[in-house]
Amino acid sequence: MTASRRSRTAYPYHHALGTRWADNDVYGHVNNVVYYSYFDTAVNAFLIHAGVLNPQAGDVIGLVVETGCQYFAPLSFPERLTAGLGVERLGNSSVRYAVGIFREGEDTPAAQGHFVHVYVDSGMRRPVSLPRPLRAVLESILLP
């Protein structure tokens, strides 16, 4: 099943990425598993830059519990990319992010997918309610 593609402008946050030499596989394009690294980078960069995630010393961290991706066009090294990011669903302790990967200058994604975090206490690793500052930042990129 193919979801409709979100345009670049549909995403409230954008993070610049570049392909790396090691991203290409034997077929000469970015390997499918690398896209999940792009998703992870975009989500965590957004949260760190917003001041609501401290991976080393924070009380709350997000653990990935689900991912998915659809591929529409190949990418390869060297290319400049942008990851578009938005929140599709905001729960009590979980967040479903939507991510689109765009080639520089293009408005339709080469790939798009989702990334689900469950937020947990960093020590006990048990689910916790989203802290108010984190929830506010996530609401700022909530998709319609």
C-alpha positions, 0 to 999 in steps of 0.5 A: 500500500502506498500512502500519498506523498507529502510535499516539502511544505507539508512538514513544519520542520526541516533538517539538512542532511548530506549523503555519505560515501558509506551510505551507498550500497553495491547497487550504487544508491543509498541503502534502505537501512540508511533512511532510518538513520536519516529519520533518527538524525532529524528527530533527535536534532529537532529535539536537541536544538529545541532544548527538550532532549539531553541524551546523556543527562536527561531524565526522559528519553525516547525509545524507538518502538516502530519504524516504516518507510516507503521508497519512491526514488533512489538517492546516492552519494554525493547529494544534499538532502532535507528531512521534513519532520512533523508529528502525526500523533501525540499520545500520553507517552508516545509520539508518531513522527512523519518524516520525508526525505527530499533531494535538494531542490525537489518538492516531492519526497524520495522516501517518506516514513514514520518513526514512533518513540515511547518516552521513558524514564532514562534510569528505569526505562518505564514509560512516562507522560510527556513532560510539559516542555517536550509536549509543547515543542512537539505540538509546534510541529503537529500535522493537520 
